[in-house]
Amino acid sequence: MPLARIGKHQIYYEVLGQGHPLVLSAGQGTGPQARAELIRGLAQHFSVLTYDQRGTGRSAPAPQGEPIEELSTDIEGLMDEVGWPQAHLVGLSTGTGMATALATRCPVRVSRLVLAAPWTHGSPDFQLLQRLRQAAARSLPADRYFEFNSLLLYSPDYRREHFDQLAMLAKKALDHPQDAQGIAARLEAILAFDARPHYPRIACPSLVIGAKDDLIMPVWFAQEAARHIPGARLVVLDGGGHMFAESRTSEFLAEVLQFLA
């Protein structure tokens, strides 16, 4: 299991498939289907680097709450580790902030950019939602916290279709209770990041994707991002919730592959 030393941190990563380099910078939430289908689909066309965000998953423990701009350096470091001078960059959820920061700090390293379920800034309504998530992390047991997040992450149709699997994952969450302090710190870093000054400086071809029923990163964030990124293409899915890359993988993958072709 590869661990790369990026600065002071050990970051877990994998590379799958062959073809043009592509980095998938994903958020932390996964559900019944996780991202396996998406990664397999991308790996049929590209050499895909996936990784666990600093201090999470299989990466080594690290303090939470680092600025999004700082976390974007992990992508650059991983590209150095595998010898990629340039790659397509696909950001999902929190990963869109890191992808945006890298695309403006090191434009020569990003050939094409996909931002799926982005946020643009810590707007008042977005702050309210994240404060509620922080409070839930502090007050709810692990299974109830998982269920609470599922209501925000997934569409009603998806939750109904995968009710038993989600219930099983909620039960498993009791084995690994949430780190309320770490969650609060990560959400504060998200709220502190303002992507709007970055967007006009993005020079590569860009695709922005949002879902009409995304409760966490509402579709108007995607619309705003696409308006301010020069030449960006906007795709709005009619459903799928925040986790549309998981719940509507085929539709999402088709849009991404068409753009990257």
N, C-alpha and C positions, 0 to 999 in steps of 0.2 A: 504494500500500500504506500504509494509515493507521498512523502512529506517534503515540501520545499521550504528552505529557510529564506524568508522574505524579511529583511531587516532583523528585528528581534523575534520574529514570530515564525511558527511552523504551520504551514498551510497544506491541508490535504487536497490532492488533485488527482484526476484521472484524464487520460487522453484515449479517445475511442474513434475508430473509423479512419479513413484515408481521404485526402483531398485538400482543398484550400483550408487553411487554419480558421477555426471559429471558436471564440470563447463564449461560453454561456455563463453569465453572471446572474444567478437566480436569487430569489428571496429565500427565506428560511422555512416557510410553511409548506408542508406536503400532506396529501390526504390519501384516500384509498388507492389511487392509481399512481401517485407520486409523479415523477418526471421521466420514468423509464421509457414510455412510449415516445415522448418528445425527443429524448436523447438518441434512441434507436433511429428515429426518422431522420434526424440531422446527420447522424453518423453514416448513413447510407450515401451521403453526398459530400461530407466534409470531415476533416480531422477535428474532432470536438474536444475542447478542454473544459471540463467541469471542475468545480472546487467547492469546498465548504468555507463559508465566510469565516474570517478571523475570529477565533475563540468559540466557534460553534461546531456542532457535528463531530467529525473526525479530526478536525484541526485542533492543535494544542490549545489548552485554556489560555485566555488572554482577557485583559480588562475590556468591558463593554462600554459603548458610548463614544468611541472614536469618531471624529468627523467623517462624513461621507467622502470628502476629498482625500483624506488619509487612507481610508479603506480602498479607494481606487488604485492606490499604489500596489496593492497586492496583485491586481490583474497584470499590471506592467511587469512586476517581478516574476510572476508565473510565466509570462510570455518569454522573458529572458531565460528562465529555467529550461524551457523546452526549445529554445532557439528560434522563436518566431519574431521576426522584425515587424510583422504586420499581420492583422487578422480581422475577419468580420467579428463584430461584437453584438451579442444579443443579451439585452438586459431585461429581467423580469422583476416587477415590483421593486423592492429595495435595490435590486441590481441595476435598475434604470438610473438611479442617482450616481452610482459608481461608474457606470458606462458613460454617462453624460460628462462627468468630471474628467475621465480619461480622454474622451474624444476632444475636449477643449485644451487640456494640458499637453497632450502628446498626439496631435492630429495625424502625424505621419504613421502612427501605429494602428489606426482604425481605418479599414478600407470601406466598410459599410456598417451602418448602425441600425439596430432594431431596438425600440423602446416599447415594451409591452406592459401595460398597466402602470404608467409613470405617475408621479406626483410632481407638481411644479414648485410648490412652496408651502409653508405652514399656515395656510389660510385658517380663519377662525373656526369654520366648520370641521376642518381636518384636525385642528388642535383638540376640539371637543371630543371627537371620536377617539383620538389617541389617548386622551386623558382617561376616558372610560375604560379603554383597554388596560391602561396602567392600573387603575383601581381594581379591575377584575383580576389581574394577575396577583395583586396583593391579597385579595379577600376570598377568592374561590379556590377550592381544592382542584387538583390537577385535572381530574376528569371533567369537572364542570367548566373549568377554564377552556379546555379543548372544545367542549360543546359550544361555549359562548363564541369562541373564535370561528367555529364552523358556520355559525349563523351569519357571520360577516363575510367569510371567505367564499362560500359556495351558494349557488342559486338554489331556490326551493326545489326545483325539479331534480337537480343533482343530488341534493340531500335525501330526497325521497327514494331515488333509485339506488343510493348507496347507504341507506340507513343502517343496515347491519354492520357494514364495514366501518362506518364512522363510529358506531357504538363500541366496536371492538378496539378501535384506536383510542377512544376516550378512556376505556378501561386500562389499556396499556400505558397511558400517560401517567397513571398512578405510580408506576415503577420509576418514573423520572420526573418528579415534580418540577414545575417551572421555577426559574430563577427570577423572582419578581423584580429584584433590583437591577439585574441585567436587562430584562425586558424594558423596564422604565428608561434605562440609559440608552438603549438602542432606539427607542421611539423618540427620545429627546433629540438624538442625532438626526433622525429623519426630519423632525419638525424644524430643526435649525438649518437644514440645507435648502437653499434657494436656487433652483435650477434656471430661473428666468434670465439672469445675466449670462449664463453659459450658452443658451440656445442660439443666439445670433452668430456665435463664433464657431458653431459646428460646420465643418467644411465638407464632410463626406456625404454621400447619398444616405438618406435616412427614412426609415419607416416607423410610424407611431401607430400602435394598436391599443384600443380600449374597448370595454364592453359597456353597453347601456345600463346593465344592472349591477355594475361594480359598486359595492357599498364602501369599500375602503379607499380606493383611488378612483373617485367618480370620473365619468367619461369626460367631463369638462376639463380635467387636467390633461388628458390626451389631446383634446381639441386645442387647448392653449399651447401645448408643446409644439404641435404641428404648425400652428400659425407662426411661431417665432423661429423655428428651425428653417433656414433657407432651403427651399425646394422640397421640403419633407412631404411624404405621402401619408395620408391618414386613412386608417381602416377602423370602422366602428362595428363590432360584432353585436348582434341583436340580443345576446345573452351569454351565459357562461360564468357570471360572477367575477370576483377578483381573480380566481384561479382558473381563468379560461384556458390557459396554456395546458392545464391538466384536464379540465372538464370538457373542453372542445379541442382536443389536441389535433385532430385531423384538419379541422378548419383553420386553426392557427398555423399549423405546419405548412399548409398549402400557401397561405399568404406569405410566410417567411421565405419559403423556397422560391416562389415566383419572384420575390424582390431580390433575392441573392443570386438568381440565375445569371 
